[in-house]
Amino acid sequence: MSKKTEYLIVTSTGLLLVYTVLAALPITFALIFLLFLATSVFTIWMVITILKDKTNLSSKKFDDFFYEDSGIQRSK
């Protein structure tokens, strides 16, 4: 994974944890709603970034191996 992707994962996870903690505290609705929208945007951005990440691609194909981390080949 690239550094940008790792940074985005850490940032969005941290923001989600902050949102979860602050939602349990008596804080204004506007701040909680803003954090809810921010976590949604960051989560979607994180998923798109992870799916588009081209670093460390495997040479295994689905036709040959059912699971990427398995050494067992598919029977034909």
C-alpha positions in Angstrom: 0.0 0.0 0.0 1.2 3.5 -0.7 1.8 6.0 2.1 -1.2 8.1 0.9 -3.5 5.1 1.3 -2.1 4.2 4.7 -2.5 7.8 5.9 -6.1 7.9 4.6 -6.9 4.7 6.5 -5.5 6.0 9.7 -7.2 9.4 9.3 -10.6 8.0 8.6 -10.4 5.4 11.3 -9.3 8.1 13.8 -12.1 10.4 12.7 -14.6 7.6 13.1 -13.3 6.9 16.7 -13.6 10.6 17.6 -17.1 10.7 16.2 -18.1 7.6 18.2 -16.8 9.0 21.4 -18.3 12.5 20.9 -21.7 11.1 20.0 -22.0 9.7 23.5 -21.1 13.1 25.1 -23.6 16.0 25.5 -22.3 18.0 22.5 -24.4 20.1 20.1 -26.3 18.3 17.3 -24.7 20.4 14.6 -21.2 19.2 15.5 -22.2 15.6 15.7 -24.0 15.9 12.4 -21.0 17.5 10.8 -18.7 14.7 12.0 -21.2 12.2 10.7 -21.0 13.7 7.3 -17.2 13.9 7.4 -16.9 10.3 8.5 -19.2 9.2 5.6 -17.1 11.2 3.1 -13.8 9.9 4.4 -15.1 6.3 4.4 -16.2 6.5 0.8 -12.9 8.2 -0.2 -10.9 5.5 1.7 -12.7 2.7 -0.1 -12.2 4.2 -3.5 -8.5 4.9 -2.8 -8.0 1.3 -1.6 -9.7 -0.1 -4.7 -7.7 2.1 -7.0 -4.3 1.4 -5.3 -2.0 -0.2 -7.8 1.0 -0.9 -5.6 2.0 -4.6 -4.8 -0.4 -6.2 -7.2 -0.4 -10.0 -7.3 0.3 -12.0 -10.4 -2.3 -14.6 -9.4 -5.5 -14.6 -11.4 -9.0 -15.8 -10.4 -9.0 -18.4 -13.1 -5.9 -20.1 -11.6 -6.4 -19.5 -7.8 -9.7 -19.0 -6.0 -8.1 -17.2 -3.1 -5.1 -14.9 -3.6 -3.3 -16.1 -0.4 -3.8 -19.8 -1.2 -1.2 -21.8 -3.0 -3.8 -24.4 -4.0 -4.7 -24.1 -7.7 -8.2 -24.5 -9.0 -9.1 -27.8 -10.7 -10.1 -27.4 -14.3 
